């Protein structure tokens, strides 16, 4: 049975959803709603509530960052999932730590700073986050978010995390201690995306890898799921009318683009998204005098470099076939891709 789309913030809808069904999370201000399998969201929320060490991995564009932001920046989302799982409802606090800024293990503890022309050592952003989480009054769930751990300058920086990532007492370089029992850790990376290592600069430290007790690999939605999301958005009024056959084709186009990008091709073309599909369909309805090739060239296949244009044209023809107006006019669309 195919999956359906249910809203996280509607308790009755949420309870009806099966574990493979898609859950719609309310959008972060200025962004779009997020759609992910129920089981993925529930495991992440369980791990946060249980103060686990989480490795969240997957290819670029699989919503790792968007998922964490949707839970944190839109409190209704996190509260709704906690309620559905019968967990204690408390606000979520996330402390984002940019791992690419650390060049040596010692910098995890303290960094050189400059004030009034004098340099001095100050606690690192990571230590400040740990202290803030430990000193809170117990009315929040706390998450230290290690952003892009594959982007550190050396594996030794990852190894340096081992003394800090503990559920017991965290001992700092100056001998002071921090209670780490009520702190969850979430690290995101591209390590599990074998064909997409664009943002992975070092080998994953084996000892650190074993420290993670919850390992979630996010992936792109299937073609059938993406079509269902488009149907859901159309029902909400994002489209005047959904052309089902065209929706299937535009999703197929996105899937093929994604496959080529994973193989190292079409790197100048923007990553396909649900809202890229929606832009294509909205434009096709409003500007129905344009060819689908012209619309594709302005949306999903936009900004193709000169080197990618021939392949982009081939990808379009693979899905839509050669358009009749192109056959009649050999110069039509010559500069589109």
Secondary structure, 3 states (H helix, E strand, C coil): CCCCEEECCCHHHHHHCCCCCEEEECCCCCCCCEEEEHHHHHHHHHHHHCCCEEEEEECCCCCHHHHHHHHHHCHHHHHHHHHHCCCCCCEEEEEEEEHHHCCCHHHHCEEEEEECCEEEEEECHHHHHHHHHHCCCCCEEEEEEEECHHHCCCHHHHHHHHHCCCCCEEECCCCCEEECCCEEEEEEECCCCCCCCCCCCCCCCHHHHHHCCEEEEECCCCHHHHHHHHHHHHHCCCCCCCCHHHHHHHHHHHHHHHHHHHCCCCCCCCCCCHHHHHHHHHHHHHCCCCCHHHHHHHCCCCCCCCCCHHHHHHHHHHHHCCCHHHHHCCCCCCCCC
